[in-house]
Amino acid sequence: MSERLKKTLPILTFALIGVAIGIASQVVHSRLTVDVNYASFCNVNAAINCDVVLSSRYAVLAGVSISLWAILYYLVVIALAVAVILAAGARLRERLAAITLVVAAWGLLFSLYMAVIALGVLHTVCVMCGGLYLVSVGLFAAAWRSRSQLLAGSRRRAAERARQDRVVLIGSVVAAALLIAIGSWEAFSPRVQGSDAATIARRLPDFYRWYLSQPIVQVPVDGGHSRGNAAAPVTIVEFSDFECGHCAQFHDTVDDVLRRYGQNIQVVFHHFPLDSECNPSLTGQLHREACLAAVASECAAQEGQFWQYHDVLFNNQKQLGRQSLIEYAARLGLDTTRFTSCLDSSEPRARVQNDVTEAAALGVDSTPTVFINGRLVKGALESDLLCAAVTLARATP
């Protein structure tokens, strides 16, 4: 028994680590589904952000979160490893070890598929997902070694091992080709950009109905910071918070959509920090650095670099303290003496307060909140859905 445990222990170890990471991922996924302002511990910046992956449509498979599927998968691996340890006959142990290897191979291939989705489609790195990728590699190596040890020692077993190797290799190559093809199609296939309203209604019926059911509000476009074409047929007015993880995600989405649509979009940015220090509609400081970060962006705007500073803030959400804000100004070549003095002046704070007051009048109570040609949308739409919304906005009077 002790010898069997020794051979199987690496499998159990990797599987238990997988269960632990799966549980952590599920906790984050659950929080993201109920709180649009939640930012997890691995929401580092726009490029390294678990929240983007765990709140995307790829985070759910057949109505069940990928995290729960991962937990179930690793529990199955643990059960197989225990069965190998407890099996009475050598032949049964060999078969169970072979099954474990096949299961580990499929886990490795699915990890490859998810890596393609995260990097190629969502354009972000998920730390917890990366941990599961490494676990999958280690688990496959451990399962291969365990199976090899159980089949070692006889010509018949060597022949059995060779046959199993061929089955695993051929099956893995076929599955890998299929999964990579699916992932590549997701990453590089044409999106809804360029589609018409009828196509969106057919391809995205739930979103089509939901979007058109949202209220239309008269939203002034002056007073904010704008980019894009002022004469564009579609204007996106955004109320945002530099410390909000979903706002950083939406920032990347807006950049992507601007690149796709060019002169057909104007984006107008307004502040809505989730901090009672400058937002009287709140009773507490959900984001303690958000007000000062908003003020700092207005100070950068005085030197003509609002959007550059805006990007730096979203890329460094975990470091928004006063000294960090001054360092970012220096990095952009701003006059740090003027910038530091501006942080304590009344003018930028009044600008932020005006945005907050306007947001309250429009019924804004969370971030990001956007108005697409006046149509209210709460939460961070993914790139494809924002493209669909832009198309519908152009088609709707």
Secondary structure, DSSP 8 states (H G I E B T S, - for coil): -HHHHHHHHHHHHHHHHHHHHHHHHHHHHHHHHH-TT---TTB-SSSBBHHHHHTSGGGEETTEEHHHHHHHHHHHHHHHHHHHHH-SSHHHHHHHHHHHHHHHHHHHHHHHHHHHIIIIIS--B-HHHHHHHHHHHHHHHHHHHHHHHHHTTSHHHHHHHHHHHHHHHHHHHHHHHHHHHHHHHHHHS--STT--HHHHHHH-HHHHHHHHHS-B-----TTSEEEE-TT-SEEEEEEE-TT-HHHHHHHHHHHHHHHHHGGGEEEEEEE--S-TTT-TT-SS-SSTTHHHHHHHHHHHHHTT-HHHHHHHHHHTTT--SHHHHHHHHHHTT--HHHHHHHHTSHHHHHHHHHHHHHHHHTT--SSSEEEETTEEEES---HHHHHHHHHHHHH--
